[in-house]
């Protein structure tokens, strides 16, 4: 980016002109026209011209010889006109998105200069968990797609276990308010108009408890009566399909037959992560004879054959196969491995080097660090996102996928994840240029539109409350565990009445700043209420282990938290899953009575 002296008055711009009269470019120009009216109050016409445009216009043009990088663009702002030249349609769209961001910040004039831009990662994605337990409304999904499109995200997945309305399996999704085929096709079209690929996602091996808990499917489980978890507890529910039972593959094949035709994408994420119980049940002898990794890989290869029948490229989570590096070379070369990890020190570099050396295409998959936290884990999220980008670039990752999960009731409100979405999108586009970004300002300008410059800091500081209580745990915060777990949960020794009291005071001080925010985003009032209730939950977590004479959270205050959780949930999401999300909160209320 090269900035020059002077500015371009928007009053001098009268038209958006295109050299190529196509529906795609007309749609891009129309979006620019609409946003200009929204932010700047100017009315621009859109016209097709056959010669080089003159002053007073914004010209949109595709020229791959001038802009050589795919998805790249060159945006030139001089005193008389704005010229946007791109390598392809996607690049033209992204140049318009940058211009829209400038319009939001610049009022009635734009700075003069030139921007030359193209992405680090060709695929920049977001995966939303719609199975534990929030299924967003269509309005919520459309708003997210618009936001992701402006941030140049071009890949979206909805993580699915049971939250699709399969016609032959109504008992599985009956309480989930699932996505339907009609809705998927509508969302797919909406995404395509914004240069986002809606990629099908259906877990196909582990994480099948929502299916296997039902009598009609339980016999397909590896461990029908439950299993021992890696963290030392026992689950009474099954988790994984029995890979040695031919009916397991028949079930999966039937799901693919109904699910995949709703998507225009030729990619397909089949999941297959965290098969913790494999070898504890029906396949114990087989795993002892052949090895657990071999049994896993053989079933994965059968799934791959099913995916190929539909002309799709199979994506799968790499957490199991990375434990068996001797088998990585046997993975078909048309498969994409999803290397996920959610801590700041996750070994993206080590794992990426192995996949790259094996000739496999892979994505790095960091997370928003919002789940199991209530208000996020700000410091961890930013370090995790940055490490993924840097390691992915070093070892040739083909994509960057930001994951946003909903474990254990999906207690975090959606805006908690916006920091991870924004930072991840920026780092995936330009890792070096965004590694030291002022994320508070980014949130204030591009998310909350807070003229007071307060909300970005509130969101980030509340997301760092987890650092104050004296102990950190992986993939969660102690504060979340204090509120989510039973009273006999073993509290780490470093978490004391003193540290919890200090944490509570820290959260209360942050919430005192919240009313001073002046947000202009369409959901401003909802955002404020969501962060306020997240703060209430954090303070209630602190009180769970305080002496009764000191704790401020009462049954009445827990009732406020629950009522607000219900209201805020339904403002963005469907009712399915809400009952499951409330179970532990209602149990904490009973314990306070």
C-alpha positions in Angstrom: 0.0 0.0 0.0 1.4 3.4 -1.0 -0.4 6.4 0.3 -0.2 9.8 -1.3 -1.0 13.3 -0.2 -4.5 14.6 -0.8 -7.9 13.0 -0.9 -10.7 12.1 -3.3 -14.1 13.6 -2.6 -16.8 11.1 -3.0 -19.1 13.9 -4.3 -17.0 13.8 -7.5 -17.7 10.2 -8.2 -21.0 9.7 -10.2 -20.8 6.2 -11.8 -19.4 2.7 -11.5 -18.3 1.5 -14.9 -17.4 -2.0 -16.1 -15.5 -3.0 -19.2 -17.0 -6.5 -19.3 -20.8 -6.6 -19.3 -21.3 -9.8 -17.4 -23.8 -10.8 -14.7 -21.0 -11.6 -12.2 -19.3 -8.2 -12.6 -22.6 -6.4 -12.5 -23.4 -8.1 -9.2 -20.1 -7.0 -7.8 -20.7 -3.4 -9.0 -24.2 -3.5 -7.5 -22.9 -4.5 -4.1 -20.5 -1.5 -4.2 -23.3 0.8 -5.2 -25.5 -0.5 -2.3 -22.8 -0.1 0.3 -21.8 3.4 -0.9 -25.4 4.5 -0.4 -25.4 2.9 3.1 -22.2 4.4 4.5 -21.8 7.6 2.5 -25.2 8.5 1.3 -24.1 8.8 -2.4 -26.0 7.4 -5.4 -23.9 5.8 -8.1 -25.2 4.4 -11.3 -23.7 1.2 -12.8 -22.9 1.2 -16.6 -21.0 -0.8 -19.1 -18.5 1.1 -21.3 -16.3 0.1 -24.2 -13.4 2.4 -23.8 -11.1 3.6 -21.1 -13.2 5.5 -18.6 -12.7 9.1 -17.7 -12.8 11.1 -14.4 -15.6 10.9 -12.0 -16.0 7.1 -12.1 -15.0 3.9 -10.4 -13.8 1.5 -13.1 -13.9 -2.3 -12.6 -11.7 -4.3 -14.9 -10.3 -7.8 -15.2 -6.7 -8.0 -16.6 -4.7 -11.1 -15.6 -1.6 -9.7 -17.4 -1.6 -6.7 -15.2 -2.5 -8.5 -12.0 -0.7 -11.9 -12.1 -1.7 -13.5 -8.8 -5.0 -15.4 -8.6 -7.6 -13.6 -6.4 -5.4 -10.5 -6.6 -6.3 -6.9 -7.4 -4.8 -3.4 -7.8 -6.8 -0.5 -6.4 -5.7 2.9 -7.5 -7.3 6.1 -6.0 -6.3 9.4 -7.6 -7.8 12.8 -7.6 -10.2 12.1 -10.5 -11.2 8.5 -10.3 -10.9 5.0 -8.7 -9.5 2.2 -10.8 -9.9 -1.4 -9.7 -8.1 -4.0 -11.8 -8.1 -7.7 -10.9 -6.7 -11.0 -12.0 -10.1 -12.7 -11.9 -13.7 -12.3 -10.7 -12.7 -13.2 -7.2 -10.0 -10.6 -7.1 -12.4 -8.0 -8.4 -14.8 -8.9 -5.6 -12.0 -8.7 -3.0 -10.9 -5.3 -4.3 -14.5 -4.1 -3.9 -14.5 -5.5 -0.3 -11.4 -3.4 0.5 -13.0 -0.3 -1.0 -16.0 -0.9 1.1 -13.8 -1.0 4.2 -12.3 2.3 3.2 -15.7 3.8 2.6 -16.8 2.8 6.1 -13.8 4.6 7.6 -13.4 7.6 5.4 -16.7 9.5 5.4 -17.1 11.8 2.4 -13.5 11.5 1.1 -11.0 8.7 0.4 -7.2 8.8 0.8 -5.2 8.8 -2.4 -2.8 6.0 -3.1 -2.4 2.5 -4.6 -3.1 -0.9 -3.0 -1.7 -4.1 -4.6 -3.0 -7.2 -2.9 -3.4 -11.0 -3.1 -3.8 -13.8 -0.5 -1.2 -15.9 1.2 -3.5 -18.9 1.4 -5.7 -19.7 -1.6 -8.3 -21.3 0.7 -9.4 -19.2 3.7 -12.2 -20.9 5.6 -14.5 -20.9 8.6 -16.1 -24.0 10.2 -19.1 -23.4 12.4 -20.3 -26.1 14.8 -24.0 -26.6 14.4 -24.2 -29.8 16.3 -23.2 -28.9 19.9 -25.9 -27.4 20.4 -26.6 -24.2 18.4 -28.2 -24.4 14.9 -28.2 -20.8 13.7 -31.2 -19.3 12.1 -31.0 -18.6 8.4 -30.8 -14.9 9.1 -27.8 -15.5 11.4 -26.1 -17.5 8.7 -26.7 -14.9 6.0 -25.3 -12.2 8.2 -22.2 -14.2 8.9 -21.7 -15.0 5.2 -21.9 -11.2 4.4 -19.3 -10.5 7.1 -17.0 -13.4 6.0 -17.2 -12.2 2.4 -16.1 -8.7 3.3 -13.1 -10.3 5.2 -12.3 -12.3 2.0 -13.2 -15.7 3.5 -13.9 -18.1 0.6 -14.7 -21.4 2.3 -17.5 -22.2 4.8 -18.4 -25.5 6.6 -21.2 -26.3 9.0 -20.0 -29.1 11.2 -22.7 -31.7 11.2 -23.3 -34.8 13.3 -27.1 -35.0 13.5 -28.2 -31.5 12.5 -29.3 -32.3 9.0 -32.9 -33.5 8.4 -32.2 -36.9 6.8 -35.5 -38.2 5.5 -34.8 -41.8 6.7 -33.6 -40.9 10.2 -36.1 -38.5 11.8 -35.6 -39.8 15.3 -31.9 -38.7 15.3 -32.6 -35.0 14.5 -36.1 -34.7 16.0 -35.0 -32.3 18.8 -32.3 -30.5 16.9 -34.1 -28.0 14.7 -31.9 -29.2 11.8 -30.9 -27.7 8.5 -33.0 -28.9 5.6 -31.9 -29.6 2.1 -33.9 -26.6 0.9 -32.0 -24.4 3.4 -28.7 -25.8 2.4 -29.3 -25.1 -1.3 -30.5 -21.6 -0.5 -27.4 -20.9 1.6 -25.2 -22.5 -1.0 -26.5 -20.0 -3.6 -26.1 -17.1 -1.2 -22.5 -18.1 -0.6 -21.7 -18.5 -4.3 -22.8 -14.9 -5.0 -20.2 -13.8 -2.4 -17.4 -16.0 -3.7 -17.7 -18.4 -0.8 -17.7 -22.2 -1.3 -20.2 -23.9 1.1 -18.4 -27.2 1.8 -20.4 -30.2 3.1 -19.3 -31.6 6.4 -20.7 -34.8 8.0 -18.8 -36.7 10.7 -18.5 -40.3 9.7 -16.7 -42.3 12.3 -16.2 -40.8 15.7 -18.5 -38.2 17.4 -21.5 -40.3 16.4 -23.1 -40.4 19.9 -26.2 -38.4 18.7 -26.9 -41.4 16.4 -25.6 -44.3 18.4 -27.6 -43.4 21.6 -30.8 -44.4 19.8 -31.8 -48.1 20.0 -32.1 -48.4 16.2 -28.4 -47.5 15.8 -26.7 -48.6 19.0 -25.7 -52.0 17.7 -23.5 -50.2 15.2 -21.3 -48.8 18.0 -17.8 -49.9 18.8 -18.7 -49.6 22.5 -22.5 -49.6 22.8 -22.3 -49.3 26.6 -19.8 -46.6 26.8 -16.0 -46.2 27.0 -13.1 -44.8 29.0 -12.1 -41.3 27.8 -8.5 -40.1 27.3 -8.9 -37.7 30.2 -9.6 -40.4 32.8 -13.4 -40.5 33.0 -16.0 -43.0 31.7 -18.6 -42.0 29.2 -21.9 -44.0 29.3 -22.6 -43.1 25.7 -21.0 -44.7 22.6 -18.8 -42.5 20.4 -17.6 -44.3 17.3 -19.0 -46.6 14.7 -17.7 -50.2 14.6 -15.5 -50.1 11.5 -15.6 -53.9 11.2 -19.4 -54.0 10.8 -20.4 -53.6 7.1 -23.6 -51.9 8.3 -21.6 -48.9 9.5 -20.4 -48.2 6.0 -24.0 -48.8 4.7 -25.3 -46.1 7.1 -22.6 -43.6 6.0 -23.2 -44.3 2.3 -26.9 -43.6 2.7 -26.2 -40.3 4.5 -23.9 -39.2 1.7 -26.5 -40.1 -0.9 -29.0 -37.7 0.6 -26.6 -35.0 1.9 -24.2 -34.3 -0.9 -26.5 -33.3 -3.7 -27.5 -30.2 -1.8 -24.0 -28.7 -2.3 -22.4 -27.3 -5.4 -18.9 -27.8 -3.8 -16.7 -30.7 -4.9 -15.1 -30.9 -1.5 -16.4 -32.9 1.4 -15.2 -33.0 5.0 -15.9 -36.5 6.4 -14.5 -35.7 9.9 -13.3 -39.0 11.4 -11.6 -37.3 14.4 -11.3 -38.4 18.0 -12.2 -42.0 17.7 -11.2 -42.4 21.3 -13.1 -45.7 21.9 -11.7 -47.6 18.9 -10.2 -50.9 20.2 -12.1 -50.8 23.6 -15.1 -52.8 22.3 -16.0 -54.9 19.4 -12.8 -54.3 17.5 -10.5 -55.0 20.5 -9.1 -58.2 19.1 -8.8 -56.8 15.5 -6.9 -53.8 16.9 -4.6 -56.1 18.9 -3.9 -58.2 15.9 -3.5 -55.5 13.2 -2.9 -52.3 15.2 -5.4 -49.6 16.0 -3.9 -47.3 13.3 -4.4 -49.9 10.6 -8.0 -50.6 11.6 -8.6 -46.8 11.5 -7.0 -46.3 8.1 -8.8 -49.3 6.5 -12.1 -47.8 7.4 -11.0 -44.3 6.3 -10.1 -45.8 2.9 -13.5 -47.3 2.6 -15.0 -43.9 3.3 -12.7 -42.5 0.6 -14.2 -44.8 -1.9 -17.7 -43.7 -1.1 -16.7 -40.0 -1.5 -15.1 -40.7 -4.8 -18.3 -42.1 -6.1 -19.8 -38.6 -5.9 -16.8 -37.0 -7.6 -15.7 -35.2 -4.4 -12.4 -34.5 -2.8 -12.3 -36.0 0.7 -11.1 -33.9 3.6 -10.6 -35.4 7.0 -9.2 -34.4 10.4 -5.7 -35.5 10.9 -5.5 -36.0 14.6 -5.7 -39.9 14.5 -3.5 -40.6 11.5 -0.7 -38.3 12.8 -0.3 -40.7 15.7 0.6 -43.4 13.2 3.2 -41.6 11.0 4.2 -44.9 9.4 0.7 -45.1 7.8 0.6 -41.5 6.4 2.2 -42.5 3.1 -0.8 -44.8 2.5 -3.3 -42.0 2.4 -4.5 -41.4 -1.2 -2.9 -38.3 -2.8 -6.3 -36.8 -3.7 -7.2 -36.4 0.0 -6.8 -33.2 2.0 -5.7 -33.6 5.6 -7.0 -31.1 8.1 -4.3 -30.4 10.7 -6.1 -29.0 13.7 -4.9 -27.8 17.1 -6.2 -25.1 19.4 -3.4 -24.2 21.9 -0.8 -21.6 21.3 2.0 -24.2 21.3 0.3 -26.7 19.0 3.0 -28.4 16.8 1.6 -27.2 13.4 5.2 -27.0 12.0 6.1 -30.6 13.0 2.8 -32.1 11.7 2.7 -29.9 8.6 6.3 -31.0 7.7 5.2 -34.7 7.9 2.2 -34.2 5.6 4.2 -32.1 3.2 7.0 -34.7 3.0 4.4 -37.4 2.3 3.1 -35.4 -0.7 -0.3 -34.7 0.9 -2.3 -31.6 0.6 -3.2 -30.2 4.0 -4.9 -27.2 5.7 -3.9 -25.7 9.0 -6.9 -25.5 11.3 -6.6 -23.2 14.3 -9.6 -22.1 16.4 -11.4 -19.1 17.9 -10.7 -20.5 21.4 -14.3 -19.4 22.3 -15.8 -22.8 23.3 -15.5 -24.1 26.9 -14.7 -20.6 27.9 -17.9 -18.5 28.1 -16.1 -15.3 27.0 -13.1 -16.6 25.0 -9.4 -17.0 25.6 -8.1 -14.0 23.8 -4.3 -14.4 24.3 -4.4 -18.1 23.4 -6.6 -17.5 20.3 -4.3 -14.9 18.8 -1.2 -17.0 19.4 -2.8 -20.1 18.0 -4.1 -18.3 14.9 -0.7 -16.7 14.2 1.2 -20.0 14.7 -1.0 -21.8 12.3 -0.5 -19.1 9.6 3.2 -19.0 10.0 3.7 -22.8 10.0 1.2 -23.3 7.2 3.1 -20.9 5.0 6.4 -22.4 5.8 5.3 -26.0 4.9 3.0 -25.2 2.0 -0.4 -25.6 3.5 -3.1 -25.3 0.8 -5.6 -23.7 3.1 -6.3 -22.1 6.5 -9.6 -23.2 8.3 -10.7 -21.3 11.4 -12.8 -23.6 13.6 -15.5 -22.5 16.0 -16.8 -25.3 18.2 -19.7 -25.5 20.7 -18.6 -28.2 23.2 -20.5 -28.7 26.4 -23.6 -26.6 25.7 -22.3 -23.9 23.4 -22.4 -21.3 26.2 -20.3 -18.6 24.4 -22.4 -16.0 22.5 -21.5 -15.6 18.8 -19.8 -12.2 19.1 -17.1 -13.8 21.4 -15.9 -15.6 18.2 -15.6 -12.5 16.1 -12.1 -11.8 17.3 -11.0 -15.3 16.1 -12.9 -14.9 12.8 -11.4 -11.5 12.1 -7.8 -12.2 13.2 -7.9 -15.6 11.3 -9.2 -14.0 8.1 -6.5 -11.3 8.3 -3.7 -13.7 9.0 -4.8 -16.1 6.3 -4.8 -13.3 3.8 -1.5 -11.6 4.9 0.2 -13.3 7.8 3.2 -11.0 7.9 1.2 -7.8 7.6 -1.3 -8.7 10.3 0.8 -10.4 13.0 1.0 -7.2 15.1 -2.4 -5.8 14.3 -4.3 -3.6 16.8 -7.2 -6.1 17.2 -9.1 -3.8 19.5 -9.3 -1.2 16.8 -10.2 -3.9 14.2 -13.1 -5.0 16.3 -14.3 -1.5 16.9 -14.1 -0.5 13.2 -15.0 -3.7 11.3 -17.2 -5.6 13.7 -18.9 -3.5 16.3 -18.6 -0.1 14.5 -18.1 1.5 17.9 -17.4 5.2 17.5 -16.4 5.4 21.2 -13.6 2.8 20.7 -14.7 0.8 23.7 -16.4 -2.4 22.6 -13.3 -4.0 21.0 -11.4 -3.6 24.3 -14.3 -5.0 26.3 -14.5 -8.1 24.2 -10.7 -8.7 24.3 -10.3 -8.0 28.0 -13.3 -10.2 29.0 -11.7 -12.9 26.9 -8.6 -12.7 29.0 -10.4 -13.2 32.4 -9.3 -16.8 32.1 -5.7 -15.7 32.8 -6.5 -14.2 36.2 -7.8 -17.1 38.2 -4.4 -18.7 38.8 -4.4 -21.7 36.5 -4.8 -22.5 32.8 -6.1 -25.7 31.2 -6.1 -27.0 27.7 -9.0 -26.4 25.3 -11.0 -24.7 28.1 -10.9 -22.2 30.9 -11.0 -23.0 34.6 -13.9 -20.5 34.9 -15.9 -22.5 32.5 -15.2 -25.7 34.4 -16.2 -24.1 37.7 -19.6 -23.3 36.3 -20.1 -26.3 34.1 -18.9 -29.1 36.3 -20.4 -30.7 39.4 -19.4 -29.3 42.8 -16.9 -32.2 43.4 -14.8 -31.1 40.3 -11.2 -31.0 41.6 -10.2 -27.4 41.6 -6.5 -26.8 40.8 -4.5 -25.8 43.9 -3.5 -22.5 42.3 -7.1 -21.4 42.1 -7.9 -19.8 45.5 -10.5 -17.6 47.0 -8.1 -14.7 46.5 -7.5 -15.3 42.8 -11.2 -15.9 42.2 -12.1 -12.7 44.0 -9.5 -10.8 41.9 -10.9 -12.3 38.7 -14.5 -11.3 39.7 -13.4 -7.7 40.3 -11.6 -7.7 37.0 -14.7 -8.9 35.1 -16.9 -6.4 37.0 -14.6 -3.5 36.0 -14.8 -4.5 32.4 -18.6 -4.6 32.4 -18.7 -1.1 33.9 -17.2 0.1 30.5 -19.8 -1.6 28.4 -22.6 1.1 28.6 -20.2 3.7 27.2 -19.8 1.9 23.9 -21.6 3.6 20.9 -22.0 0.7 18.5 -23.6 1.2 15.1 -23.6 -2.4 14.0 -27.2 -3.7 13.2 -27.2 -6.0 16.3 -25.6 -3.5 18.7 -28.2 -3.9 21.5 -28.0 -7.7 21.3 -24.2 -7.7 21.4 -24.2 -5.6 24.5 -26.6 -7.9 26.2 -24.6 -11.0 25.2 -21.4 -9.7 26.6 -23.2 -8.6 29.8 -24.6 -12.1 30.4 -21.2 -13.7 29.6 -19.8 -11.4 32.3 -22.5 -12.5 34.7 -21.6 -16.1 34.0 -17.9 -15.5 34.6 -18.6 -13.9 37.9 -21.0 -16.7 38.9 -18.2 -19.2 38.1 -15.9 -17.3 40.5 -18.6 -17.5 43.2 -19.1 -21.2 42.8 -16.0 -21.8 45.0 -16.2 -18.8 47.3 -17.4 -19.1 50.9 -21.2 -18.6 51.1 -20.8 -15.4 53.1 -18.6 -14.0 50.4 -20.2 -15.2 47.2 -22.5 -12.7 45.5 -24.2 -15.1 43.1 -27.6 -16.4 44.5 -30.3 -18.5 43.1 -32.1 -15.3 41.9 -29.0 -14.2 40.0 -28.6 -17.6 38.4 -32.2 -17.3 37.4 -31.3 -14.1 35.6 -28.4 -15.8 33.8 -30.6 -18.6 32.7 -33.5 -16.4 31.5 -31.0 -14.3 29.5 -29.2 -17.3 28.1 -32.5 -18.6 26.8 -33.5 -15.2 25.3 -30.1 -14.5 23.7 -29.9 -18.0 22.3 -33.3 -17.7 20.5 -32.3 -14.3 19.1 -29.7 -15.9 16.8 -30.4 -19.7 16.9 -33.2 -22.2 16.6 -34.7 -23.8 19.7 -33.2 -27.2 19.2 -30.3 -27.9 21.6 -31.3 -25.2 24.0 -32.6 -27.7 26.5 -29.3 -29.5 26.5 -27.4 -26.3 26.9 -29.4 -25.3 30.0 -29.0 -28.5 32.0 -25.9 -27.7 33.9 -26.9 -24.0 34.4 -30.1 -25.2 36.0 -28.2 -27.7 38.2 -26.0 -24.8 39.5 -29.2 -22.9 40.3 -30.5 -25.8 42.3 -27.2 -26.1 44.2 -27.6 -22.4 45.3 -31.1 -22.9 46.6 
